[in-house]
Amino acid sequence: MKKQSKEIVSFAKVVANKNYKDLVSSIGELLAENRRRALQTVNEALVRTYWNIGRHIVEFEQKGNVRASYGDQLLVRLSKDLTVAYGKGFSRSNLFMIRQFYVRFPKFQTVSGKLSWSHYAEILKSDSELEIGFYAKQCELEKSKNGIQLQKPEDIVSRYQLYLPNRDELQRELEKLLGAEMDTES
């Protein structure tokens, strides 16, 4: 009888241990999923905030004109004042990039919620509207394909810089990407 009792206790420990491991695993999955969601929400908020800051800067600079009459001095002063008031993150170069973000994506609907600010910061290093569109779409596709394990945006840009020998080929490739996206949405 004692042997059977020990087997029952031993079996109960195995069951309890398995249930405990399942509990730990379940909690781990819950944490991972919600951390991913929180990170995505923060990234979306940051992208939206930077786009709006860029819009405010451009509207202030232009005051209804197509082009601003002054530019860099505003960013220098704004950088100093925002840094004093709100801390790091408002260097002149970052404000310039934020401003460029709005200039390059003047309609927020064209900004992908799938990409983080670091993606846009890397993409915006290009001077070509066509390249920016291509890189943004390619980063988005890479993220969709790889989930949260997205390659660094600079890796995507550098990989495709080698691939993009001329403007015409880039235009054709971008049209194919956009055409494929339109087909899947239909």
C-alpha positions as CSV (number, residue, x, y, z in Angstrom):
1,M,0.0,0.0,0.0
2,K,2.9,2.4,0.8
3,K,4.4,1.7,-2.6
4,Q,1.1,2.6,-4.3
5,S,0.8,5.7,-2.2
6,K,4.3,6.8,-3.2
7,E,3.4,6.3,-6.8
8,I,0.3,8.4,-6.5
9,V,2.3,11.2,-4.8
10,S,5.0,10.9,-7.4
11,F,2.4,11.0,-10.2
12,A,0.7,14.0,-8.5
13,K,4.1,15.8,-8.4
14,V,4.6,15.1,-12.1
15,V,1.1,16.4,-12.9
16,A,1.5,19.4,-10.7
17,N,4.9,20.1,-12.2
18,K,3.5,19.8,-15.7
19,N,0.6,22.1,-14.8
20,Y,3.1,24.5,-13.3
21,K,5.3,24.5,-16.4
22,D,2.1,25.1,-18.5
23,L,1.3,28.0,-16.2
24,V,4.7,29.5,-16.6
25,S,4.6,29.0,-20.3
26,S,1.1,30.5,-20.6
27,I,2.1,33.6,-18.6
28,G,5.3,33.9,-20.7
29,E,3.2,33.9,-23.9
30,L,0.8,36.4,-22.5
31,L,3.7,38.7,-21.4
32,A,5.4,38.4,-24.8
33,E,2.3,39.2,-26.8
34,N,1.3,42.1,-24.7
35,R,4.8,43.5,-24.7
36,R,4.8,43.3,-28.4
37,R,1.4,45.1,-28.5
38,A,2.7,47.8,-26.1
39,L,5.8,48.3,-28.2
40,Q,3.7,48.6,-31.4
41,T,1.4,51.1,-29.7
42,V,4.3,53.2,-28.5
43,N,5.9,53.1,-31.9
44,E,2.6,54.1,-33.6
45,A,2.2,57.0,-31.1
46,L,5.8,58.2,-31.6
47,V,5.4,58.1,-35.4
48,R,2.2,60.0,-35.2
49,T,3.6,62.5,-32.7
50,Y,6.7,63.2,-34.9
51,W,4.6,63.6,-38.0
52,N,2.4,66.1,-36.2
53,I,5.5,68.0,-34.8
54,G,6.8,68.1,-38.4
55,R,3.5,69.5,-39.6
56,H,3.6,72.2,-36.9
57,I,7.1,73.2,-37.9
58,V,6.4,73.3,-41.6
59,E,3.2,75.3,-41.0
60,F,5.0,77.7,-38.7
61,E,7.8,78.1,-41.2
62,Q,5.6,78.7,-44.2
63,K,2.8,80.7,-42.7
64,G,0.7,79.9,-45.8
65,N,3.6,80.2,-48.3
66,V,4.8,77.4,-50.4
67,R,8.4,77.8,-49.1
68,A,9.7,79.1,-45.8
69,S,11.7,82.3,-45.8
70,Y,14.0,81.0,-43.1
71,G,14.7,77.5,-42.0
72,D,17.7,76.3,-40.1
73,Q,17.6,79.1,-37.5
74,L,14.2,78.0,-36.4
75,L,15.3,74.5,-35.9
76,V,18.4,75.6,-33.9
77,R,16.2,77.7,-31.6
78,L,13.5,75.1,-31.4
79,S,16.0,72.5,-30.5
80,K,17.3,74.5,-27.6
81,D,13.9,75.4,-26.2
82,L,12.4,71.9,-26.6
83,T,15.5,70.3,-25.0
84,V,15.3,72.6,-22.0
85,A,11.5,72.0,-21.7
86,Y,11.2,68.3,-22.5
87,G,14.7,66.7,-22.4
88,K,16.6,64.7,-25.0
89,G,15.4,63.9,-28.5
90,F,15.1,67.3,-30.0
91,S,18.5,67.9,-31.5
92,R,18.5,70.1,-34.6
93,S,19.2,67.1,-36.8
94,N,16.4,65.1,-35.3
95,L,14.0,68.1,-35.7
96,F,15.2,68.4,-39.3
97,M,14.4,64.7,-39.8
98,I,11.0,65.1,-38.2
99,R,10.3,68.0,-40.5
100,Q,11.4,66.0,-43.5
101,F,9.1,63.2,-42.4
102,Y,6.1,65.5,-42.7
103,V,7.4,67.0,-46.0
104,R,7.9,63.6,-47.5
105,F,4.6,62.1,-46.1
106,P,2.3,65.1,-46.1
107,K,-0.8,62.9,-45.8
108,F,-0.7,60.8,-42.6
109,Q,-2.8,58.1,-44.4
110,T,0.4,57.3,-46.4
111,V,2.4,56.6,-43.2
112,S,2.5,52.9,-42.4
113,G,1.6,51.9,-38.9
114,K,3.8,48.9,-39.4
115,L,7.0,50.9,-39.4
116,S,8.8,52.4,-36.4
117,W,10.4,55.8,-36.3
118,S,13.8,54.2,-36.7
119,H,12.6,52.8,-40.1
120,Y,11.4,56.2,-41.2
121,A,14.6,57.9,-40.0
122,E,16.7,55.5,-42.1
123,I,14.4,55.7,-45.1
124,L,14.4,59.5,-45.1
125,K,18.2,59.6,-45.6
126,S,17.5,59.2,-49.3
127,D,16.9,62.3,-51.4
128,S,14.8,60.4,-53.9
129,E,11.0,60.3,-53.5
130,L,11.0,57.2,-55.5
131,E,13.6,55.5,-53.3
132,I,11.8,56.6,-50.1
133,G,8.5,55.0,-51.4
134,F,10.3,51.9,-52.4
135,Y,12.2,51.5,-49.1
136,A,9.1,52.2,-47.1
137,K,7.1,49.6,-48.9
138,Q,10.0,47.1,-48.8
139,C,10.4,47.6,-45.0
140,E,6.7,47.1,-44.6
141,L,6.8,43.8,-46.6
142,E,9.8,42.6,-44.7
143,K,8.1,43.3,-41.4
144,S,4.9,41.5,-42.5
145,K,6.9,38.5,-43.7
146,N,9.2,38.3,-40.6
147,G,6.8,39.5,-37.9
148,I,8.5,41.1,-35.0
149,Q,11.9,40.0,-36.0
150,L,12.3,42.7,-38.6
151,Q,15.7,43.4,-40.1
152,K,17.3,46.7,-39.3
153,P,16.0,49.3,-41.8
154,E,19.5,50.2,-42.8
155,D,20.1,46.6,-43.8
156,I,17.1,46.7,-46.1
157,V,18.2,50.1,-47.5
158,S,21.8,49.0,-48.1
159,R,20.7,45.7,-49.6
160,Y,18.4,47.5,-52.1
161,Q,20.8,50.3,-52.9
162,L,23.0,47.6,-54.5
163,Y,19.9,46.3,-56.3
164,L,18.7,49.7,-57.6
165,P,20.9,50.6,-60.6
166,N,18.7,53.3,-62.0
167,R,15.6,55.3,-61.6
168,D,13.5,53.5,-64.3
169,E,14.1,50.0,-62.8
170,L,13.2,51.4,-59.3
171,Q,10.0,52.8,-60.7
172,R,9.1,49.5,-62.3
173,E,9.8,47.6,-59.1
174,L,7.8,50.0,-57.0
175,E,4.9,49.7,-59.4
176,K,5.1,45.9,-59.1
177,L,5.0,46.1,-55.3
178,L,2.1,48.5,-55.3
179,G,0.3,46.5,-58.0
180,A,0.7,43.3,-55.9
181,E,-0.6,45.0,-52.9
182,M,-3.7,46.3,-54.8
183,D,-4.3,42.7,-56.1
184,T,-4.3,41.3,-52.6
185,E,-6.7,44.0,-51.3
186,S,-9.2,43.3,-54.0
